[in-house]
């Protein structure tokens, strides 16, 4: 996207989603941390049936399952995102 459409575009970070409790998920997360650790958001989004359900119902996870681990993770991600944005502003 940066090369084709927007040379001013900057990467804020990478969000790891669909995180489960399987060995494969752990290995993929370890690989991501090893190769992209500096840009990964600390918050990961867990695999969740509630996310699929709310998507098909056309609602948000905060309305459909506000106490679910996925909703809490998205809340944490929002806070981390805002923190990174604030740090980026301070550097300018």
Secondary structure, DSSP 4 states (H G I P E B T S, - for coil): -TTTT-TT-----B---SB-SSHHHHHHHHHHHHHHTTTB-S---B--HHHHHHHHHT--HHHH-TTSHHHHHHHHHHHHHHHHHHHHHHH-
